[in-house]
Amino acid sequence: MKLLPIITVWLTFFVKETECSFSAAKQQTHTRPELVRNALENNELIYYFGLGSNMSRKKLENRGINGTKIEAISFEAAVVPNYRLAFNMRGFPPLEPGMGSLEPCDSNSKPLLEYKSNECHGALVKLTAENYAKVMASEGVSDDQTNPGYEEVVVDAFPYGGNIPVKAVALRARPHVRLSFDPSPSKRYMNILKEGARELNLKPCYQEFLEQHPIQVVPKWQKKYVIYNLLFNRLFGRGFMFIQSRLLFLFYASPVEPRLKRILFGFISNLVLLPGFLMGFFFCTVAKLLGKEPPFLARMMKFLAASDEE
């Protein structure tokens, strides 16, 4: 019984802290670099540095919103010094714990696995202003987005075999979704990165780094569990999902942590997801019976089917 007051105080603090974080996230301003503004206003060519799924040319060219094609003028391997590949953009564990982000090597963000050098390898992509805008829109970055998850940063990218840098734009997680540590990326996401690295013929040591990086492996039953929970979140808005995500990361254990901790935290995470799973499953069942499935439901089920094929 003595623990009850402690737990009550802790939960009260957590709720208030979460409300403050959510409120701050909504109030943050979004300013784009001068290089980007000039290119868009004057219809100039611009370089983009892709370090995550956009290392795959096929993925990048086919990710335009509403099925629009993205055309790259050139696509080549490059390296950016003093930055690293991070997975510290807040995702939704255990399905997609963290997404790719370019992080300064001297930041306080802790990597799950360190690459041997303070540099990030990826794709240097030359684009027209129109196609650059399409790439950014697919990442949730545009003048219309008041509080995107990514911010554009200008970096010096060195094409493989060259010693003259090119000013390029990369994406870094913004503070309200930037974790202080790297959770493990999903198997699905890492497979896309490794595919892109092979296409670009990145240095063997960097490809080996990607091969060795810990990944989140989720059993099929848990994928369904999370998907139905996301359906519930889609119905009730970002506020609930934001709070739930905070709780899930509070009890997040990476694959490299002790087995007992992973089992315990996994059990608690499933309890956090349980209400959303039950409501999402109920809604899905009723919608199917009525023959009135909303479009987002079909997309989520398609994602679930693709995820089951891993």
C-alpha positions as CSV (number, residue, x, y, z in Angstrom):
1,M,0.0,0.0,0.0
2,K,3.0,2.3,0.6
3,L,3.8,2.1,-3.1
4,L,0.4,3.5,-4.1
5,P,1.2,7.2,-3.2
6,I,4.5,6.9,-5.1
7,I,2.8,5.4,-8.1
8,T,0.1,8.1,-8.1
9,V,2.6,10.9,-7.9
10,W,4.7,9.3,-10.7
11,L,1.7,8.9,-13.0
12,T,0.5,12.5,-12.3
13,F,4.0,13.8,-13.1
14,F,4.1,11.7,-16.3
15,V,0.7,12.9,-17.5
16,K,1.5,16.6,-16.9
17,E,4.9,16.2,-18.5
18,T,3.3,14.5,-21.6
19,E,0.7,17.3,-21.8
20,C,3.5,19.9,-21.7
21,S,5.5,18.1,-24.4
22,F,2.5,17.7,-26.6
23,S,1.6,21.4,-26.2
24,A,5.2,22.4,-26.9
25,A,5.3,20.2,-30.0
26,K,2.3,22.0,-31.4
27,Q,3.8,25.4,-30.8
28,Q,7.2,24.9,-32.4
29,T,7.9,27.0,-35.5
30,H,9.3,25.6,-38.7
31,T,11.9,27.6,-40.6
32,R,13.5,26.3,-43.9
33,P,17.1,26.9,-44.8
34,E,17.9,29.8,-47.2
35,L,19.4,27.4,-49.7
36,V,16.0,25.6,-49.9
37,R,13.9,28.8,-50.1
38,N,16.1,30.2,-52.9
39,A,15.9,27.0,-54.9
40,L,12.1,26.8,-54.6
41,E,11.5,30.5,-55.3
42,N,13.9,30.7,-58.3
43,N,13.2,27.2,-59.6
44,E,16.9,26.2,-59.2
45,L,18.5,22.7,-59.1
46,I,19.2,21.4,-55.6
47,Y,21.0,18.5,-54.1
48,Y,19.4,16.2,-51.6
49,F,21.3,13.7,-49.4
50,G,19.3,10.5,-48.7
51,L,20.6,8.3,-45.8
52,G,17.6,6.1,-45.0
53,S,15.0,4.4,-47.3
54,N,15.8,7.1,-50.0
55,M,19.1,5.5,-50.6
56,S,17.1,3.2,-52.9
57,R,16.5,5.0,-56.2
58,K,13.4,2.9,-56.8
59,K,11.9,3.8,-53.5
60,L,12.6,7.5,-53.9
61,E,11.2,7.8,-57.4
62,N,8.0,6.0,-56.5
63,R,7.1,7.7,-53.2
64,G,5.5,10.8,-54.6
65,I,2.1,11.7,-53.0
66,N,-0.9,10.4,-54.9
67,G,1.2,8.2,-57.1
68,T,3.2,11.1,-58.7
69,K,6.6,10.2,-60.1
70,I,9.8,11.7,-58.7
71,E,12.5,12.2,-61.3
72,A,16.2,12.4,-60.2
73,I,18.7,14.1,-62.5
74,S,21.6,12.2,-61.0
75,F,21.9,9.6,-58.2
76,E,25.3,8.7,-56.7
77,A,27.1,7.6,-53.6
78,A,28.4,10.2,-51.2
79,V,29.7,10.7,-47.7
80,V,28.9,13.5,-45.2
81,P,31.6,14.0,-42.5
82,N,30.9,14.8,-38.9
83,Y,27.4,13.3,-39.1
84,R,26.1,9.8,-38.5
85,L,23.1,7.7,-39.4
86,A,20.7,7.8,-36.5
87,F,17.4,6.0,-35.8
88,N,16.3,8.5,-33.2
89,M,13.2,9.8,-34.9
90,R,10.4,8.7,-32.6
91,G,8.4,5.9,-34.2
92,F,5.9,3.5,-32.7
93,P,7.4,0.5,-30.9
94,P,7.5,-2.4,-31.3
95,L,6.5,-2.3,-35.0
96,E,8.6,0.7,-36.1
97,P,10.6,2.0,-33.1
98,G,12.8,4.5,-34.9
99,M,13.3,6.0,-38.3
100,G,16.4,7.3,-40.0
101,S,17.8,10.8,-39.3
102,L,21.1,12.6,-39.8
103,E,22.6,13.4,-36.4
104,P,25.7,15.4,-35.6
105,C,28.4,13.2,-34.2
106,D,29.0,15.6,-31.3
107,S,25.3,15.6,-30.2
108,N,24.1,13.9,-27.0
109,S,22.1,11.3,-28.9
110,K,23.4,7.8,-28.1
111,P,23.8,5.3,-31.0
112,L,22.9,1.7,-30.6
113,L,25.9,0.7,-32.7
114,E,28.7,3.0,-33.7
115,Y,30.3,3.1,-37.2
116,K,34.1,3.2,-37.2
117,S,34.3,6.7,-38.5
118,N,32.5,10.0,-37.8
119,E,30.7,10.1,-41.2
120,C,27.4,9.1,-42.9
121,H,27.2,7.4,-46.3
122,G,24.2,7.7,-48.6
123,A,22.8,8.9,-51.8
124,L,23.5,12.4,-53.3
125,V,20.6,13.2,-55.5
126,K,20.3,16.1,-57.9
127,L,16.7,17.3,-58.3
128,T,14.7,20.1,-59.9
129,A,12.9,22.4,-57.4
130,E,9.6,20.7,-58.3
131,N,10.9,17.2,-57.6
132,Y,12.7,18.3,-54.4
133,A,9.4,19.6,-53.2
134,K,7.8,16.2,-53.9
135,V,10.5,14.4,-51.9
136,M,10.0,16.7,-49.0
137,A,6.2,16.4,-49.1
138,S,6.6,12.6,-49.0
139,E,8.6,13.1,-45.7
140,G,6.0,15.5,-44.3
141,V,8.1,18.7,-44.9
142,S,6.6,21.6,-46.8
143,D,5.5,25.2,-46.3
144,D,2.0,24.0,-45.6
145,Q,3.2,21.8,-42.7
146,T,3.4,23.9,-39.5
147,N,5.1,21.3,-37.4
148,P,6.8,18.5,-39.4
149,G,8.7,15.7,-37.9
150,Y,11.9,16.5,-39.9
151,E,13.9,19.6,-40.3
152,E,16.1,20.4,-43.4
153,V,19.8,20.8,-42.7
154,V,22.5,21.9,-45.1
155,V,25.6,19.7,-45.2
156,D,28.8,19.2,-47.2
157,A,28.4,16.0,-49.2
158,F,31.5,14.5,-50.9
159,P,30.7,12.3,-53.9
160,Y,32.7,9.0,-53.9
161,G,36.0,9.5,-55.6
162,G,35.9,13.3,-55.3
163,N,37.4,15.8,-52.8
164,I,35.2,18.8,-53.6
165,P,32.0,19.0,-51.4
166,V,28.5,19.7,-52.7
167,K,26.0,21.7,-50.6
168,A,23.2,19.3,-50.0
169,V,20.0,19.1,-47.9
170,A,19.5,16.2,-45.5
171,L,16.8,15.5,-42.9
172,R,17.2,15.5,-39.2
173,A,14.5,14.7,-36.6
174,R,13.1,17.8,-35.0
175,P,13.3,18.2,-31.2
176,H,9.8,17.2,-30.4
177,V,10.3,13.7,-32.0
178,R,14.0,13.4,-31.5
179,L,15.0,10.7,-29.0
180,S,18.1,10.9,-26.9
181,F,19.0,7.4,-28.0
182,D,18.7,5.2,-31.0
183,P,16.1,2.5,-30.7
184,S,16.5,-0.4,-33.1
185,P,15.0,-0.1,-36.6
186,S,12.6,-2.7,-37.8
187,K,13.7,-5.5,-40.0
188,R,11.5,-4.2,-42.8
189,Y,13.1,-0.7,-42.6
190,M,16.7,-2.0,-42.3
191,N,16.2,-4.3,-45.4
192,I,15.3,-1.2,-47.4
193,L,18.5,0.5,-46.2
194,K,20.6,-2.5,-47.1
195,E,19.0,-2.7,-50.5
196,G,19.8,1.0,-51.2
197,A,23.4,0.6,-50.0
198,R,23.9,-2.3,-52.4
199,E,22.4,-0.3,-55.3
200,L,24.7,2.6,-54.5
201,N,27.7,0.2,-54.0
202,L,28.5,2.0,-50.8
203,K,31.8,1.1,-49.1
204,P,31.9,-2.6,-47.9
205,C,32.6,-1.5,-44.4
206,Y,29.5,0.6,-44.3
207,Q,27.4,-2.1,-45.7
208,E,28.8,-4.4,-43.1
209,F,27.8,-1.9,-40.4
210,L,24.2,-2.0,-41.7
211,E,24.3,-5.8,-41.6
212,Q,25.5,-5.9,-38.0
213,H,23.2,-3.2,-36.7
214,P,20.6,-4.6,-34.2
215,I,17.1,-4.8,-35.6
216,Q,13.6,-5.1,-34.1
217,V,12.1,-8.5,-34.9
218,V,8.4,-8.7,-34.1
219,P,6.4,-11.9,-34.2
220,K,3.3,-12.0,-36.5
221,W,0.8,-12.0,-33.7
222,Q,2.3,-8.8,-32.2
223,K,2.3,-7.1,-35.6
224,K,-1.4,-7.6,-35.8
225,Y,-1.8,-6.5,-32.2
226,V,0.0,-3.2,-33.0
227,I,-1.8,-2.7,-36.3
228,Y,-5.3,-2.9,-34.7
229,N,-4.0,-0.4,-32.1
230,L,-2.9,2.0,-34.8
231,L,-6.4,1.7,-36.3
232,F,-7.8,2.9,-33.0
233,N,-5.3,5.8,-32.9
234,R,-6.3,6.8,-36.5
235,L,-9.9,7.1,-35.2
236,F,-9.1,9.1,-32.0
237,G,-6.3,11.4,-33.2
238,R,-2.7,12.1,-32.6
239,G,-3.1,13.1,-28.9
240,F,-3.8,9.6,-27.7
241,M,-1.1,8.2,-30.0
242,F,1.4,10.7,-28.6
243,I,0.7,9.7,-25.0
244,Q,0.8,6.0,-25.9
245,S,4.1,6.5,-27.7
246,R,5.6,8.1,-24.6
247,L,4.5,5.2,-22.5
248,L,5.9,2.7,-24.9
249,F,9.3,4.3,-25.0
250,L,9.3,4.5,-21.2
251,F,9.2,0.7,-21.2
252,Y,11.2,0.2,-24.3
253,A,14.1,-2.4,-24.3
254,S,16.3,-2.8,-27.3
255,P,17.3,-6.3,-28.6
256,V,20.8,-5.9,-27.0
257,E,19.5,-5.5,-23.5
258,P,19.2,-8.3,-21.0
259,R,16.5,-10.9,-21.8
260,L,14.7,-10.6,-18.5
261,K,14.3,-6.8,-19.1
262,R,13.0,-7.4,-22.6
263,I,10.4,-9.9,-21.4
264,L,9.2,-7.6,-18.6
265,F,9.1,-4.4,-20.7
266,G,7.5,-6.4,-23.6
267,F,4.7,-7.5,-21.2
268,I,4.1,-4.0,-20.0
269,S,4.1,-2.6,-23.6
270,N,1.5,-5.1,-24.6
271,L,-0.7,-4.0,-21.6
272,V,-0.3,-0.4,-22.9
273,L,-1.4,-1.5,-26.4
274,L,-4.3,-3.7,-25.2
275,P,-7.1,-1.1,-25.0
276,G,-6.3,0.2,-28.5
277,F,-6.0,-3.3,-29.9
278,L,-9.5,-4.3,-28.6
279,M,-11.1,-1.1,-29.9
280,G,-9.4,-1.3,-33.2
281,F,-10.3,-5.0,-33.7
282,F,-13.9,-4.3,-32.7
283,F,-14.1,-1.4,-35.2
284,C,-12.5,-3.4,-38.0
285,T,-15.0,-6.3,-37.4
286,V,-18.0,-4.0,-37.4
287,A,-16.9,-2.2,-40.5
288,K,-16.4,-5.4,-42.4
289,L,-19.8,-6.7,-41.4
290,L,-21.4,-3.4,-42.6
291,G,-19.4,-3.4,-45.8
292,K,-18.3,0.2,-45.1
293,E,-14.5,0.0,-44.6
294,P,-12.9,3.4,-44.7
295,P,-9.9,3.9,-47.1
296,F,-7.4,4.1,-44.3
297,L,-8.5,0.7,-43.0
298,A,-7.7,-1.0,-46.4
299,R,-4.3,0.7,-46.4
300,M,-3.5,-0.6,-42.9
301,M,-4.6,-4.1,-43.8
302,K,-2.4,-4.0,-46.9
303,F,0.6,-3.0,-44.6
304,L,-0.3,-5.8,-42.3
305,A,-0.3,-8.3,-45.1
306,A,3.1,-7.0,-46.4
307,S,4.5,-7.1,-42.9
308,D,3.4,-10.8,-42.5
309,E,5.4,-11.7,-45.6
310,E,8.7,-10.7,-44.0
